[in-house]
């Protein structure tokens, strides 16, 4: 069994009550059966408080109630979970205990990371000197899950390793590298469509697409408006996207280039930060192609996220981690939004690859 995780993974510590954006908000958490049984034995008066704040949602699932502000009803005034504070971390439900850690399993391969929807996880990624994976192998050769084509997974393994190496160590700007990733993903999707999984390991990285300097901020404006049309977790998110799209549209070409130059000069680590974000997205999403074959759509999603968050950062320098967190909560944690975005960006005619960057 091979296990992989980013090398900064072990540095994570929950900020608890001083977290700038608690995870105990907006999400309806459904406790697992073991946790529900455990709650029946909680000390009083915590047991009564838990019972009063468990509700059944429209899908028939038992969830923690959210108050009028979208906060979990078990959150205390000092922004701590009452279960953890008064009873202990061991009694958290599986979902709350794991967050922001997430694990993807592919039979003989297990990958774990920290979702950047958590402010502290976003900070660790932002400040990392590089995106480096730690790997262990216990020597056991477990079979892949049913439904996972081994040769497809092998092809994705090879292509992702090549892309991560390009992003983290290759020559050129982040934009030039991504203009290589997109046509490479198109080539890979062609192999997948033909069922030629073995050929994926030998598909070379193509030269980068030529940029379209005539379009400048136009694609970014279009992307921000696309994101604004998704189902929001918080209403202020689409409002921000629409406002930034409007501001970008109003800029002359000279003002747009000046805004970018000023931002990049004031934040000399901007490209390292953006590279870390893209590597995280590739690590987290690339192998999910085994579920639907949509490797190009995922590559397009990753490039679109990079473009959108870069342009949002131009107006909020120093708040990159905040923006990453908000984007992740709105898109990565909403399967419908993520699927809709991948599906929309999968059409290279509607969204020309060069235009995504």
N, C-alpha and C positions, 0 to 999 in steps of 0.2 A: 504494500500500500504506500503510495507516494502522497505526501502532504506538502502543500505549499501555502505560504502567506507572505505578505510584505514584511520586510525586516523591521519596520517601525511598529509592528502589530503589538509586541509585548510592552511597548511604552505606554499604551493606553491606560488611563485611569479616569473613571467617571468623575465629573466635576460636581455632581450632586446639586446642592442648593445654590451654588454660584454659577451654574451653567447659564450662558446668555440666552439660550432658547431650549427650554425643557423638551424632552421627548415625550413627556406625559401630557401631550396636547394634540388635539385634532384627530388622533388615530383611535379607532374603537378596538381595543385589545380584547381578544377572546381568550380567557385562561384555559389551559389544557385540563383534561379530566383529573389528572393527579393533583393539580393545584386546587381545583374546586373541592376535591375531597379533603385536602389539607386545610382549607379555609374553615371547614366545619369544626375543626379542632383548635381554631385560633383563640388566643386568650381574650377574655372580655375586658373592655368593651369593643376591642378591635373586631371581634367576630360579628357583632351586630352591625358595625359600620360597613364591613365588607358586604354583608347580606343585603343591607339597604341600598347599596350602590352597584349591585349586579342586575342588569336588565337584559331582556331578550330583544335582539334586533330584528329587522324585517326578514332576515334570512333564517331566523330561528336559532341563531347563535347567542350564547350567554356572554355578555361583554361588560366591562366596567363602564359605568355611566359617565358621560361628559357633562360638565356644567355649562352655563350660558356663555362662558368665554371659551369653550372648547377644551377646558382643562379636565383631567381625570379627577373624579370626585374624591379619590383617595390621596390626592396631592395636598400636603399640609401648607400652611401659610409661609413656612420657610422653604418652600419648593422642594420638599423631600417626600418620598413615598411613605405613607403611613405603615404599610406592611414591612418595608425594609427597616424603617426607623424604630418601630415599636416591637418588631418580632424577629427581624433578622433577614439578611440577604438570601439565606437558604430557602425562604418561603415565597420568594418571587415566582410568578408563573414563568414557564419556559421562555415565552416571547420576551418578557421584560428583562429576564436574567441574561439573555443572549445579546440583546441590542447594545451597541451597534454592530456586533459581530454577525456575520452571515457566512454560511457554508454551502458550497456547491459540491455535489458528489457525482462522480462519473465512474462508478465501480472501483477500479484500481487507483483512481485519482480523487483526492479530496483537496479542495481549495477554500481557504478562509481569508477574510479581509474585514476591514472596518468601513461601514457605509459612511460616506461623507455627509449624509443627512444629519450626523452628529457633529456639533461644532468642534469638539475636541478632536475627533477623528479628522475633520477637515483641516484643522490647524496642523496636526502631525504630518499630513500629506503635503500641505503648503510649505512647511519648513524643512521637509526631508531633502537632504543633499542630492538624492537620486531615488529612483523607484527600483528597489532591489528586492528580489524574491529569495526567501529562505526555504530550502527544501530538505525534507527528510524522507527516508525510505526504509521501512521495516523489513523489507525483503519478501513480503508476502505478495503473491501475484493474484489478487482477487479479480474475478471476471467482470467485464463491464455490465452495467445495468441492462435489463431487457429493453430493447428498443433503441439502444445506442449503437450505431454502426461503428465497430472498432476502427475501420480504415478512415472513416470520416473524422473521428476523434483524433486519430494520428495525424491526419492532414491539418486539422485545426491547431493541434499542438505545435507542429512544425511552423506553420504560417504565423501563429501568434508569437512564438519565440523570435522569429525573424523580425517581426514588426516591433516588438518591445526593444530589441537590440538596436534597430534603426532609430526609434524614437529617443532612446536614452543615450546612445553613444554615436549615432551616425552623424555625418556631416550635413550642414545645411540648416536652415531655419525650421521652426516647428511647422510653418505653413508649407514649406517645400516637402517636408517629410510626410505630411498628411496628404499632399497632392500625389504622393507615391502610394500611400495606403489605399486610397479610393480605387484607382484602376487595378491595383493588385486584388482587391476584394471582388471586383467585377470578374477578373480572370478566375478566381477561386469559385465564384458562384457558377461560372460556366462549367467547371469540372464537376461540381456537385449536381448540377442539373442533368448532366450526362451520366451520372453515376460513376464517374471516373475518379474515385477518391484517392487511388494510389498516385495519380498524377499531381495531386495537390502539393506533395512534398517537394516536387521539382519545379513548380511554377516560380520563375524568378521575379524579383522586384523590378517593376518597370521604371523608366525615367519619370520624374514628376510631371504632372500636367502643367501646361503653360497657364499662368494666371491671366485673368481678364481685367486689366487695369482700368478699363472704361467703366466698369460697374461699381467700383469702390464700395461704398457702404450699402448699396442697394440690396445685395443678398442678406446682409445682417438685418436690415429692416424687415425683410420678408420673413426671415427666421423668427425674429422676435414676435411678429404678428402671428405666426403659426403657433408658437408656444402659448401665446395669449389666448388662443382659441381652444386650448385643452381644458378639461374639467378641473377647476382649481380647488386646492385644499384650503387655501386662504384667499379671500377676494383681493387682498392688496397685491398679490403676485401678478395677475394679469394687468392690473392697473399700472404697476411698475413697468412691465414689458411694453405696454402701449405708449406710456410716456417716453420711455427711452427710444422707441422706434420713431416717435414723432420728433424728438430732439435730433436723432441721427439724420432723418430726412431733411431737416431744415438746414443742415450744415452744408456750406459750399465745399467743393473738393479741397481747397486750400485749408479751410478750417478743420475739415475731417483729418487731413494728414497732420496738421499741427496738433490736434488733440491726441492722436496716436503717438506722435513723437514726444510730446510732453509727458504722457503717461509712462512710456518706456524709459525715458530718461530719469524720471522720478523713482521708478521701481526697477532697478537693474536686474532683479531676479525674476521678472515677469515671465520670461521664456522658460526658465527652470520650473517655475510654479505651474505653468500651463502644461509643460511636458509631463510633470508628475500627475496632473489631473487626467490627461489623455491616457497615460499608462494604466492608471487605476481603472478607467472605463474599459480599456481593452482587456485588462485582466478579468474584470468582473463580467463582461458581456459577451466576449468573443466566442467562448465555448458553448454558449446557449444556442448556437446555430444547430446543435444536434437535435433540437426540438422542432425546428421549422425550416432549416436550410437557408435562412435569410442572412447570409454573412455580409452581403453588400449593404443591406438595410441597416445592419448594426454598425458597419464602418461609417455609413452616412450619418447615422445618429451621433456617433462619437465626434465626427468632424463638425456637425451642427452644434453640438454642445460646446465644443471648443470655441467656435466662432461667436456664438451667442454670449457666452460668459466672458470672453475677452472684451466684447463691446459693452457689456454691462459694467465691467470693471473700469472702463475709460471714464465713466461718470461717478464711480464710487471707489477711487483708489484707496488701497488699504483695507478694503472690505471684501477682498476676494473670497475668503473663507465663508463669510456670511452668504455671499451669492451662491457659492457651491452648495452650501447646506440647503438653501431655499430651492434651488434647482433639483437637487436630489430628492427632497421630500415631495416635490410636485410631480416629478417625472419617474424617477427610478423606483419609488415606492408605490406607484399607482400603475398596476399592470395594464389597465385600459389605456392610460395616457402613453405609456411606453410603447405598447403595441401600435397605437394609432400613429405615433411619431415615426416609428420604424417603417410602418406600412407606407406612410406618405412620402418619406424620403427614399424609399426603395425604387422609385421610378426615376431613372436618370434623365428622362426626357422632361419631366415636370420640374425636377431639381437637378440641373446639370452639375456634374461633379466639380468642375472648376468654380461654379457659383456658390458651392457650400463653404468656400474658404475665401 
